[in-house]
C-alpha cells in the first residue's frame, strides 16, 4: 500500500488532487491510503518519519507554506 499525504489549504484543489492520484494508482493496481491536511501546521503536528511514501505540498499557503514546512521537517529530522 502506498501512503500519501496531501497538504493544501484549498479544499477544492485537495479534492481534485486526491481524485487524480487515486485514479492513476487504481490504473496501476496499487492500493493507496491518502491523508489530507488543510495546513502545513497540521501536517507538521501529525508527522512522523516513515508515515508517508509521498507528500504533496502546496507551495503557497496562508500560514506555513510548503517550503517552510519542508525546512521544519528537515530540521526536526536532524
C-alpha positions in Angstrom: 0.0 0.0 0.0 1.2 3.5 -0.9 0.6 6.1 1.8 0.3 9.7 0.6 -0.2 13.0 2.4 -1.9 15.9 0.6 -1.4 19.3 2.2 -3.2 22.2 0.6 -5.3 25.0 2.2 -7.7 24.9 -0.7 -10.2 22.1 -0.2 -11.2 22.1 -3.9 -7.6 21.6 -5.0 -7.1 18.8 -2.4 -10.2 17.0 -3.6 -9.0 17.3 -7.3 -5.5 16.0 -6.5 -7.0 13.2 -4.4 -9.2 12.2 -7.4 -6.2 12.3 -9.8 -3.8 10.4 -7.6 -6.5 7.7 -6.8 -7.3 7.2 -10.5 -3.7 6.9 -11.5 -2.9 4.4 -8.7 -6.0 2.4 -9.4 -5.0 2.1 -13.0 -1.6 0.8 -11.8 -3.4 -1.7 -9.5 -1.9 -0.1 -6.4 -3.7 0.3 -3.1 -3.5 3.8 -1.7 -4.1 5.5 1.6 -4.5 9.3 1.3 -4.5 11.6 4.3 -5.4 15.2 3.8 -4.1 18.2 5.7 -5.5 21.8 5.3 -2.3 23.5 6.6 1.4 22.9 7.0 1.0 23.2 10.7 -1.5 20.3 10.8 0.8 18.1 8.8 3.8 19.0 10.9 1.9 18.3 14.2 0.9 14.8 12.8 4.1 13.9 11.0 6.4 11.0 12.0 9.2 9.8 9.8 8.1 6.9 7.7 4.4 7.8 7.8 4.2 8.6 4.1 5.7 7.3 0.9 4.8 10.5 -0.9 3.8 14.0 0.3 2.2 16.6 -2.0 2.6 20.2 -0.6 1.1 23.4 -1.7 3.9 26.0 -2.1 1.6 28.9 -1.3 -0.5 28.5 1.9 -1.7 31.2 4.3 0.5 30.5 7.3 3.3 28.0 6.8 3.8 27.3 3.1 5.2 24.1 1.7 8.8 25.4 1.6 8.7 26.4 5.2 7.2 23.0 6.2 10.0 21.1 4.4 12.6 23.2 6.2 11.0 22.5 9.6 10.7 18.8 8.9 14.3 18.5 7.8 15.4 20.5 10.8 13.5 18.1 13.1 15.0 15.1 11.4 18.4 16.4 12.3 
